[in-house]
Amino acid sequence: MDARSDTYSLGIMLFELLSGRTPFAGEWGELIGAHLYMRPPQLAGLAPDAPSALVTLIERMMSKDRAERPTMTEVRAELARLRPGDFHSGRVHESAADP
């Protein structure tokens, strides 16, 4: 385990915040297997008003391949590009220089 495990955990928390549910359900052993091998449900279908850039970021954070997960520095930079108003309109501001 390394920092990419934290990225995965934060991705799970963001998934839950946006969708209102956990990505996986079941008994302890089933949950472990799901987190290791199963793809989570499509977040875009569970949170249709979420900005697509945020959905994509969360999906990357929850990648089963740790090498595909962004670093926390990358997560921070991508989150910084999102504006509060983007969550109401479903759009994302592209310029990180104009917060």
ChimeraX attribute file (.defattr): number of C-alpha atoms within 10 A of each C-alpha:
attribute: neighborCount
match mode: 1-to-1
recipient: residues
	/A:1	6
	/A:2	7
	/A:3	11
	/A:4	20
	/A:5	14
	/A:6	14
	/A:7	22
	/A:8	22
	/A:9	14
	/A:10	17
	/A:11	22
	/A:12	21
	/A:13	16
	/A:14	19
	/A:15	26
	/A:16	14
	/A:17	12
	/A:18	17
	/A:19	18
	/A:20	11
	/A:21	13
	/A:22	14
	/A:23	19
	/A:24	17
	/A:25	10
	/A:26	10
	/A:27	8
	/A:28	9
	/A:29	8
	/A:30	12
	/A:31	15
	/A:32	13
	/A:33	12
	/A:34	16
	/A:35	17
	/A:36	12
	/A:37	10
	/A:38	13
	/A:39	14
	/A:40	17
	/A:41	13
	/A:42	13
	/A:43	20
	/A:44	17
	/A:45	10
	/A:46	14
	/A:47	16
	/A:48	13
	/A:49	15
	/A:50	21
	/A:51	19
	/A:52	17
	/A:53	18
	/A:54	24
	/A:55	20
	/A:56	13
	/A:57	19
	/A:58	23
	/A:59	23
	/A:60	19
	/A:61	28
	/A:62	25
	/A:63	21
	/A:64	17
	/A:65	11
	/A:66	18
	/A:67	9
	/A:68	12
	/A:69	22
	/A:70	20
	/A:71	16
	/A:72	15
	/A:73	9
	/A:74	12
	/A:75	19
	/A:76	11
	/A:77	12
	/A:78	16
	/A:79	14
	/A:80	15
	/A:81	19
	/A:82	20
	/A:83	16
	/A:84	10
	/A:85	11
	/A:86	15
	/A:87	15
	/A:88	11
	/A:89	11
	/A:90	14
	/A:91	17
	/A:92	18
	/A:93	15
	/A:94	13
	/A:95	10
	/A:96	13
	/A:97	7
	/A:98	9
	/A:99	11
